[in-house]
Amino acid sequence: MKTATCLAIAIAGSAHADVDTVFTVEFDVTTSTGEIRAEYFGDLPGATTRIGCVWSDAWFRMTGNGPIDILAFNPGYSSQLFGDPDIDGRGTDVLEFVGVQPTPQLGSPDGSNPLWVADFSYGGLPGELGLELLGQNSALFLGDPSEPLGTFRLYNDVNPDPRFLLTWRVDVVIIPTPATLAVAPLILVAAHRRRK
C-alpha cells in the first residue's frame, strides 16, 4: 500500500498549477539520495527585469523518520559576505538549512531552468519525507534601472505585504525502485477491481 502512495506522489509532482514557484524534493529510493530544486513559473515584476535567483534567501526544514544529510549545496550560497550556509541537524530526522545567495552567479537565467539548491541523503521511509519553508525566503530579479541592487520578492515573511508576495508550492517526488515500477500495473489493476 505504501508503494501505491509513493507512485501517486511521483505522478502528481509533474504539474505545477497556478503558482509562481515550485520547490521540488526528488528522492530516489534505489540510491537513498535526492535533489532539491526551485523553478519559477510566474510573471516578472517589471518590463525590463529578469530572474537573478529563484531562491536567493533560503531557509527550510527537512523532516523524515530517518537520518537526513546535505551532501552538496549550490556554491552560490557560500560567499565572503555571508559565509557558508548554516546546516543544523545533520544525520538526524530534522534538518534545517539557512543560506543566502547574494549574487546571481549560479541562479536561474529564465523561468524554465530549475535552480539546483542541494543534494541530500535520507535513510527513512519515502512517504515520511517532507520540506517546509521557514522565516524569510526570497527571489531576486535584476534589470530594473530604479533598483540597482535588484528587486526582491518574498515567498513568506513575518509581516507579509501582498504586493510583494510570491505564491509557491513544495512537491515531494518519489522515484520508485525498478521492482516497484514492475509491479505498479498490478497494483493499479487491483485498486481498480476493488473500486468496482
C-alpha positions as CSV (number, residue, x, y, z in Angstrom):
1,M,0.0,0.0,0.0
2,K,2.9,2.4,0.8
3,T,4.2,1.7,-2.8
4,A,1.0,2.9,-4.4
5,T,1.2,6.1,-2.3
6,C,4.7,6.7,-3.5
7,L,3.8,6.3,-7.1
8,A,0.9,8.7,-6.7
9,I,3.2,11.3,-5.3
10,A,5.6,10.9,-8.2
11,I,2.8,11.4,-10.8
12,A,1.3,14.4,-9.0
13,G,4.6,16.2,-8.9
14,S,4.8,16.7,-12.6
15,A,2.2,19.5,-12.9
16,H,2.7,23.0,-11.4
17,A,-0.8,24.6,-11.4
18,D,-1.1,28.4,-10.9
19,V,1.9,29.1,-8.6
20,D,4.9,31.3,-9.1
21,T,7.5,28.9,-7.9
22,V,7.6,25.1,-7.3
23,F,10.2,23.7,-4.9
24,T,10.8,20.1,-5.8
25,V,12.3,17.5,-3.5
26,E,13.1,14.5,-5.6
27,F,14.1,11.3,-3.8
28,D,15.5,8.2,-5.4
29,V,14.5,5.1,-3.4
30,T,17.2,3.0,-5.0
31,T,20.2,5.2,-4.0
32,S,18.6,6.8,-0.9
33,T,19.7,10.2,-2.2
34,G,17.8,13.2,-3.6
35,E,17.9,16.6,-5.0
36,I,16.2,19.9,-4.1
37,R,15.4,22.4,-6.9
38,A,13.4,25.6,-7.4
39,E,11.7,26.5,-10.6
40,Y,10.0,29.9,-11.4
41,F,6.7,30.0,-13.5
42,G,5.4,33.4,-12.5
43,D,5.4,36.9,-14.1
44,L,8.4,39.1,-13.9
45,P,7.9,42.2,-11.6
46,G,8.8,44.7,-14.4
47,A,9.1,45.0,-18.2
48,T,12.9,45.1,-18.1
49,T,13.5,42.5,-15.3
50,R,14.9,39.0,-15.5
51,I,15.4,36.3,-12.9
52,G,18.6,36.8,-10.9
53,C,18.0,33.9,-8.5
54,V,14.8,31.9,-7.9
55,W,15.7,31.2,-4.3
56,S,18.2,33.8,-3.1
57,D,17.4,33.7,0.7
58,A,16.8,30.0,1.5
59,W,15.6,28.9,4.9
60,F,13.9,25.5,5.0
61,R,13.4,22.4,7.2
62,M,13.5,18.8,6.0
63,T,11.8,16.2,8.1
64,G,11.5,12.4,8.0
65,N,11.7,9.3,10.1
66,G,15.4,8.6,9.4
67,P,18.7,10.4,9.1
68,I,18.9,13.3,6.7
69,D,22.1,15.0,5.5
70,I,23.1,17.6,2.9
71,L,25.7,16.1,0.6
72,A,26.4,19.1,-1.5
73,F,24.8,22.6,-2.0
74,N,24.9,25.3,-4.7
75,P,28.2,27.2,-4.3
76,G,26.2,30.4,-4.8
77,Y,25.1,30.0,-1.1
78,S,28.7,30.3,0.0
79,S,30.1,33.8,-0.1
80,Q,32.7,36.0,1.6
81,L,30.0,38.3,2.9
82,F,27.7,35.6,4.5
83,G,30.0,32.6,4.7
84,D,28.7,29.0,4.2
85,P,25.0,28.1,4.9
86,D,24.1,27.1,8.4
87,I,23.0,23.4,8.3
88,D,21.7,22.1,11.7
89,G,20.6,18.6,12.4
90,R,22.9,16.7,10.0
91,G,22.3,12.9,10.5
92,T,19.0,13.4,12.4
93,D,15.4,13.3,11.2
94,V,15.0,17.1,11.3
95,L,17.5,19.2,9.3
96,E,17.5,23.0,8.8
97,F,19.3,24.9,6.1
98,V,19.8,28.7,6.1
99,G,21.7,30.1,3.2
100,V,21.9,33.4,1.3
101,Q,22.9,33.7,-2.4
102,P,23.8,37.4,-2.5
103,T,24.7,37.4,-6.2
104,P,23.0,35.6,-9.0
105,Q,26.2,33.8,-10.2
106,L,24.5,30.4,-10.1
107,G,20.9,31.5,-10.2
108,S,18.3,30.7,-12.9
109,P,18.5,32.6,-16.2
110,D,14.9,32.0,-17.1
111,G,11.7,30.5,-15.7
112,S,12.2,27.1,-17.3
113,N,15.6,26.4,-15.9
114,P,15.4,25.0,-12.3
115,L,17.8,26.3,-9.7
116,W,19.7,23.4,-8.2
117,V,19.8,24.0,-4.4
118,A,21.3,20.9,-2.8
119,D,21.8,17.1,-2.9
120,F,20.8,15.1,0.2
121,S,20.7,11.6,1.6
122,Y,17.8,10.2,3.6
123,G,17.6,6.9,5.5
124,G,13.9,6.7,6.3
125,L,10.6,5.8,4.7
126,P,10.0,7.8,1.4
127,G,6.4,8.7,2.3
128,E,7.6,10.4,5.5
129,L,10.0,12.8,3.8
130,G,8.9,16.5,3.7
131,L,10.2,20.1,3.3
132,E,8.8,23.3,4.6
133,L,9.9,27.0,4.3
134,L,10.7,28.9,7.4
135,G,11.3,32.6,8.0
136,Q,12.2,34.7,5.1
137,N,12.6,33.1,1.7
138,S,13.0,35.3,-1.4
139,A,13.6,35.6,-5.1
140,L,15.9,38.2,-6.7
141,F,15.1,39.9,-10.0
142,L,17.6,42.1,-11.9
143,G,17.4,44.6,-14.7
144,D,15.2,47.3,-13.2
145,P,17.1,50.7,-13.6
146,S,15.4,52.0,-10.4
147,E,16.6,49.0,-8.3
148,P,20.4,48.7,-8.9
149,L,20.8,46.1,-6.2
150,G,17.9,44.0,-7.6
151,T,14.2,43.6,-6.9
152,F,13.3,41.2,-4.1
153,R,10.1,39.3,-3.8
154,L,9.2,37.1,-0.8
155,Y,7.7,33.6,-0.6
156,N,6.8,34.1,3.1
157,D,7.5,36.8,5.7
158,V,6.7,37.7,9.2
159,N,4.8,40.8,8.1
160,P,3.6,39.8,4.6
161,D,2.8,42.5,2.1
162,P,0.5,41.0,-0.6
163,R,2.0,43.3,-3.2
164,F,5.4,41.6,-2.9
165,L,4.5,38.0,-2.1
166,L,5.0,35.1,-4.5
167,T,2.8,32.0,-4.5
168,W,4.7,28.7,-4.1
169,R,4.3,25.0,-3.6
170,V,6.5,22.2,-2.4
171,D,6.4,18.9,-4.3
172,V,7.9,15.7,-2.9
173,V,8.6,13.4,-5.8
174,I,9.5,9.8,-5.1
175,I,11.4,7.8,-7.7
176,P,10.5,4.2,-7.0
177,T,12.8,1.2,-7.3
178,P,12.8,-0.7,-10.6
179,A,11.0,-3.6,-8.8
180,T,8.3,-1.2,-7.7
181,L,7.8,0.0,-11.2
182,A,7.4,-3.6,-12.5
183,V,4.5,-4.3,-10.1
184,A,2.9,-0.9,-10.5
185,P,0.5,-2.0,-13.2
186,L,-0.6,-4.9,-11.0
187,I,-1.3,-2.6,-8.1
188,L,-3.3,-0.2,-10.3
189,V,-5.4,-3.2,-11.6
190,A,-6.0,-4.4,-8.1
191,A,-7.1,-1.0,-7.0
192,H,-9.4,-0.6,-10.0
193,R,-11.1,-4.0,-9.3
194,R,-11.6,-3.1,-5.6
195,R,-13.5,0.1,-6.7
196,K,-15.9,-2.0,-8.7
